[in-house]
């Protein structure tokens, strides 16, 4: 039961974050530009996050999705640490905990 719940929470979280980034509000675009990425990069990030949600949802690709998710979140953590925007660490920490829980219960 814990395994199923952790997997689906992670799928929803990655898909939701991906959708938010893909829509690309002006504030989101400004964040990515301030961090040194091209203005369109939030759409690429959103696409990667939504794709990752699908990888995690499918049992045959779940392991790959968990690894890919860890890479995505690690890159985000490194970006916000590099730019000292620590307010972004709380949601990223939640993703790391969910990834760990899903990996442990797999």
C-alpha positions as CSV (number, residue, x, y, z in Angstrom):
1,X,0.0,0.0,0.0
2,X,2.8,2.5,1.0
3,X,4.6,1.6,-2.3
4,X,1.5,2.4,-4.4
5,X,0.8,5.6,-2.6
6,X,4.4,6.8,-2.8
7,X,4.6,6.0,-6.6
8,X,1.4,7.8,-7.4
9,X,2.2,10.9,-5.3
10,X,5.5,11.1,-7.1
11,X,3.7,10.8,-10.5
12,X,1.3,13.5,-9.7
13,X,4.0,15.8,-8.2
14,X,6.3,15.4,-11.3
15,X,3.4,15.9,-13.7
16,X,2.1,18.9,-11.8
17,X,5.5,20.5,-11.6
18,X,6.0,19.8,-15.3
19,X,2.7,21.3,-16.3
20,X,3.4,24.4,-14.2
21,X,6.8,24.8,-15.9
22,X,5.5,24.0,-19.4
23,X,2.9,26.7,-19.1
24,X,5.6,29.1,-18.2
25,X,4.2,32.0,-16.3
26,X,6.2,35.2,-16.6
27,X,7.6,34.7,-13.0
28,X,8.7,31.2,-13.9
29,X,10.4,32.4,-17.1
30,X,12.1,35.2,-15.1
31,X,13.4,32.6,-12.6
32,X,14.9,30.5,-15.4
33,X,16.5,33.6,-17.1
34,X,17.9,34.8,-13.7
35,X,19.5,31.4,-13.2
36,X,21.2,31.7,-16.6
37,X,18.9,29.5,-18.7
38,X,17.3,30.5,-22.0
39,X,13.8,32.0,-21.7
40,X,12.3,28.8,-23.3
41,X,14.1,26.4,-20.9
42,X,11.2,26.1,-18.5
43,X,9.2,24.5,-21.2
44,X,12.0,21.9,-21.8
45,X,12.1,21.3,-18.1
46,X,8.4,20.9,-17.9
47,X,8.4,18.4,-20.8
48,X,11.2,16.4,-19.0
49,X,9.2,16.4,-15.8
50,X,6.0,15.3,-17.4
51,X,7.8,12.6,-19.3
52,X,9.4,11.5,-16.1
53,X,6.0,11.2,-14.5
54,X,5.0,8.7,-17.2
55,X,8.2,6.7,-16.8
56,X,7.5,6.4,-13.1
57,X,3.9,5.5,-13.6
58,X,4.8,2.5,-15.9
59,X,6.2,-0.5,-13.9
60,X,8.5,-1.5,-16.7
61,X,10.3,2.0,-16.8
62,X,9.8,2.9,-13.1
63,X,13.5,2.3,-12.2
64,X,14.6,4.5,-15.0
65,X,12.1,7.2,-14.0
66,X,13.3,7.2,-10.4
67,X,16.9,7.7,-11.5
68,X,15.9,10.3,-14.1
69,X,13.8,12.1,-11.4
70,X,16.8,12.1,-9.1
71,X,18.9,13.7,-11.8
72,X,16.2,16.4,-12.5
73,X,15.8,17.3,-8.9
74,X,19.6,17.2,-8.3
75,X,20.1,19.7,-11.1
76,X,17.3,21.9,-9.6
77,X,18.9,21.8,-6.2
78,X,22.3,22.7,-7.6
79,X,20.8,25.6,-9.5
80,X,19.1,27.1,-6.5
81,X,22.1,26.5,-4.2
82,X,24.4,28.1,-6.8
83,X,22.1,31.2,-6.9
84,X,21.5,31.2,-3.1
85,X,17.7,31.0,-3.6
86,X,17.1,28.8,-0.6
87,X,13.3,29.3,-0.6
88,X,13.1,26.8,-3.5
89,X,14.8,24.1,-1.4
90,X,11.6,23.1,0.5
91,X,9.6,21.8,-2.4
92,X,12.7,20.2,-3.9
93,X,13.3,18.4,-0.6
94,X,9.8,17.0,-0.7
95,X,10.6,15.6,-4.2
96,X,13.8,14.0,-2.8
97,X,12.0,12.4,0.1
98,X,9.3,11.1,-2.3
99,X,11.9,9.7,-4.7
100,X,13.7,8.0,-1.8
101,X,10.5,6.6,-0.4
102,X,9.5,5.3,-3.8
103,X,12.9,3.8,-4.4
104,X,13.0,2.1,-1.0
105,X,9.6,0.6,-1.4
106,X,10.2,-0.7,-4.9
